[in-house]
Amino acid sequence: MDLQFTPQEEAFRAEVQTFLKEKLPANIAKKVKAGQRLTKEDQAQWHAILNERGWYANHWPKEHGGPGWGAVEKFIFDTECALAGGPRIVPFGVNMLGPVLIKYGSEAHKNYWLPRILSGEDWWCQGYSEPGAGSDLASVKTTAVRDGDHYIVNGQKTWTTQGQHANMIFCLVRTNREVKAQAGISFLLIDMNSPGVELRPIRTLDGDHEVNEVFFTDVKVPVENLVGEENKGWTYAKYLLTYERTGIAGVGFCISALAKLQVIAAKVYKNGKPLNQDPLFAARMAKVEIDLENMKTTNLRVIAAVAGGGVPGAESSMLKIRGTEIRQEILSLIRRAMGPYALPFTDEAQYAGYAEAPVGPAEAATAAANYFNYRKLSIFGGSNEIQKNIISKMILGL
Amino acid sequence: MNFEHSEDRRMLADTLDRFVAEQYGFETRNAIAYGDVGMAPALWNQFAELGAIGALFPEADGGFGGAGFDVAVVFESLGRGLVVEPFLGALMVGRALVAAGTQAQKERIASLIDGSAIAALAHDEPGSHYELSRVATRALRNDGGWKLSGAKAVVVQGEHAQLLLVSARTGGEVDSEDGISLFLVPADAAGVVLRGMGRMDGGRVAEVTLNDVQVGADALLGAEGQGFATLELAQAWGLLALCAEALGAMEVAKRDTLEYLQTRKQFGVVIGSFQALQHRMADLLLEIEQSRSAVINAAAAMDADRSTRERALSAAKYTIGRIGTLVSEESIQMHGGIGMTWELPLSHYAKRLVMIDHQLGDEDHHLARFMALGQGA
């Protein structure tokens, strides 16, 4: 039993910290810490900085341009980035599609698409969910019908995060309606600029535009854009959903959100005393701090098991549930800490550069919007209820 | 990073588990736990021979372990078997001797390790309600040494102890950390009155009254008025032990409840096929894993500075208190009517899990303490 990182791992942490100090643009870190919205340019800039160092595709094996890190290095990197105010890496191309192409793509796919992910030439989004296929993903209805050298795609995808920035989308499409739901699905790469692709924004409850609907009307897709075999897409989709989820708890984001909460609770006053001396508020903070300390160790236990050759299976479902619960609770406490100043909402104040004087505490401008925005955490990536189904089947055997 | 126990510790746990399974099975356990004696002296001696007590002490003091993870491994195993033998007293009194004893006083540790002497911490008082610094029992210095008077509450296995470690005030206000002194009191000293009784979850406790109990000058453990730090350290070991014990009990409660969900049929199907129960069971699993992490954090913190150690322990006891009660209540509920019965082993695990929250400070007490420690208390 040894809870310490090795000297080599600590040296790696120091290397990451130095890199972040030197290379993470201050204006981007400031936005992240303030909970302000990022532009596509902010994200592209951060991806390019990481790629230059060889750390962008940090889940990829070395031969495809990854750094060859193990689970521990990835955990350290993710945590340090989050603590420094690094933006979350937009996962669709580099963390989701990349590993699928590496495992199931043809040589031509790998040679063509992987470098374009690294360079940022392609910006990918994910075409999984449909209006009638959310948690029940295998019921996708968007069809792809073979017509010579092309598939003709018709249907609709939804909840397409950052689709407005993307030029490419990877989709689950139905290529066989005669068989069981999972058996008739294929994995197709579609150019968003093809005729017949139409994107409509979905405005979320915090006023943000992050997600979209994507409509496909007789869209022609070259057959070489099929990944792997026709009707085997479910296998690839599942691989994508379970790929490398030891970082799913978002420990770094939780720690950095808790630190923000503690700063706020020391400077927001209630009846002459800081909130951190209000017994009920302080108790809520202490509870979530203890939950986080416990989860950190749970996460390290899973990572140590993986580093020892194990596979993070349903354990990552536990990390997802508890990690998102903790982060949502912290965001909820930040919102509560604003008191009545959680009410005023100015859309422009969600972005950096808003010139008007703030009302209430500085964090009040984004506190409620962030809280509502991050309700998504327990819904996306397999809702927390779906995670409990997975635990129930895979670990408990029920 | 490595979250595997060492080979030695795994062997110790295996040995203990096997011994408990063979000699301390459920029927035997209940006969002991709810019997007139509330412990089994012969089995206690066998535990000592197996090294279960020695594992709680460092080599320098005659043991062969004594690290946080040694204590955790032993008590987790005891928790799996709902063992009611006086381990907690041996640990807390013994570690106080290790920390503050003179050479002569430390010689008593050997008799704890070989099982020939039973020790109990007599600290809580009727009105203290977990507050460690609240001590109303008085000790007055006289020609012969010290004279003690006061009342001590719910002393675990107090009837069987030959050696009582008694906290008494030699100065300061009733709730002051300063002015607490610790005394090694023979249980048969004149003026020690015990009123023994059974416990909700098995085993026995005693209310202890000290009526002008005269002890020698050599009964004082550590410096006069400076006993709080030793008391806190003894409590620290006790907290770790109770948390690990609870973890062992939770694992059994989980195993039994899961097995019930997989076999009990209603509406023609096993009840584990109902999502309402599946999700509750998934929650329990998740929470128990958090408890395990809390125990790991606490065990690892035993060597840290006082503030880090005590914060990790209060975090763990809070976690265990909350989750232990949850596991208890959910296990009973998912068993339905049978979960309410005396004959079902699960119900005794459920009782133990809740009662652990009543020893050395409950969930609320330790949450408040965690907060106070964070603000520099």
Interface residues (C-beta under 8 A of the other chain):
Chain A: M1 D2 L3 Q4 F5 T6 E9 V72 N276 A282 A283 A286 K287 I290 D291 E293 N294 M295 K296 T297 T298 L300 R301 I303 A304 A305 A307 M318 I321 R322 E385 Q387 K388 N389 I391 S392 I395 L396 G397 L398
Chain B: M1 N2 F3 E4 H5 S6 R9 F69 L258 L261 Q262 G272 S273 Q275 L277 Q278 H279 M281 A282 D283 L285 L286 E289 Q290 S291 R292 S293 A294 I296 N297 A299 A300 A312 A315 Y318 T319 L367 A368 F370 M371 G374 Q375
